[in-house]
Amino acid sequence: MRICYINITPNIPARDSSYLKGLRGCGVEIIDIRDNTPGLKKFLGLYRRHKALAGNYDILWVGYSAHILVPFARLISSRPVIFNSLLSFYEGKIVSRKQGAWYSPMGMYCWLVDFLAFNSATLNLIENQITIDYISKKFLVPRKKLLLTWTGVNEDDFFYNPSIQKLPHFTVLFRGGLLPDCGIEYFVEAAKILSNTDIEFRLLGNGLLAPKVEDALKTFDNKNFEWIKERLDIDELRRKMQETHIQVGWLSDELRSMLSIEHKTFESLALKLPFLHGRTPGIMELLKENETGFYCNLVDARDLANKIVELKNNPELLNRVAENGYRLFDQKLRSEYLAKVVLDHLKERQLI
């Protein structure tokens, strides 16, 4: 079996790499066609390289974030088109980054991009049921075109290393882009609440809310707070993550936060690092409270601080949940398992 993978990114996104690795592990040959040339030239480049294949493949796979490519893929190919969308373009531009109101030209453009992408694909891979419900309703997509599939990680980059020792002081991690969805202000506020304890906080990331973080850190003696803004190489990043005791996920009540499962969720599971998240319906489809993950109240720094102290004082529970989370990853979230879910669905629908 051959799959033609197309995208407009210079590198393969992390949310695609796990699937491609798993597909190769299942014996699938991947033909990689990418072109990130500025403007419309990229479409000509993709068209020419695709035409050279003369239809000698079984599935056309459109990579993560390439919503604008899906209608194009439908036009140039008679094969089934799979889109690894996970979520909507509208969510990223309008809901998360606030680049326009829903009725603005940008809002209408983003809605149209999603409508065409989701409806042009034979099958869209979506990260949880609540997002399937949202996409089906908002962009008028038949449910048969939407398949629930988890994300996973690039297992060559994120894996548990038993030789990495935990830091001497209990350290709470927050990693990722500082966007409005993440609720970073509550993480900083929790650090302020616990500034007179021996609990330390580590922030790995930068982004739109960096000035807000800088202002918040000026309001207390932040000697318990470490902030690394620069991008780390993968080995250093993995070590900086695994040596902490728990990672915190999104804490806001923004729509995207309610729907999404951040990629770092799967990174945490792969690193055997306990994950603490705001209580949102999207992630609660994946992680069971006090079994494979932990939860706190949304937009509530005091509850977050209390939960951190509770878990610090209960290492047995913390370790048990870390082991359970790693077992969940090992049994249901590895690359080949994820790829097999997609392949089995395609066979069931007689698409391959």
HUGIKA-V862521 format. One record per run of one state. SS is the DSSP state (a for helix, b for strand, c for the rest). FROM is the first residue (numbers start at 1). TO is the last residue. If there is no record, write none. Layout:
SS;FROM;TO
SS;FROM;TO
This chain:
c;1;1
b;2;7
c;8;13
a;14;25
c;26;28
b;29;34
c;35;40
a;41;51
c;52;58
b;59;62
c;63;66
a;67;76
c;77;79
b;80;86
c;87;88
a;89;96
c;97;104
a;105;120
c;121;122
b;123;126
c;127;128
a;129;138
c;139;142
a;143;145
b;146;148
c;149;170
b;171;175
c;176;183
a;184;193
c;194;199
b;200;204
c;205;209
a;210;217
c;218;224
b;225;228
c;229;233
a;234;242
c;243;245
b;246;248
c;249;254
a;255;259
c;260;262
a;263;270
c;271;274
b;275;278
c;279;280
a;281;284
c;285;288
b;289;289
c;290;292
b;293;296
c;297;300
a;301;312
c;313;314
a;315;332
c;333;334
a;335;348
c;349;352
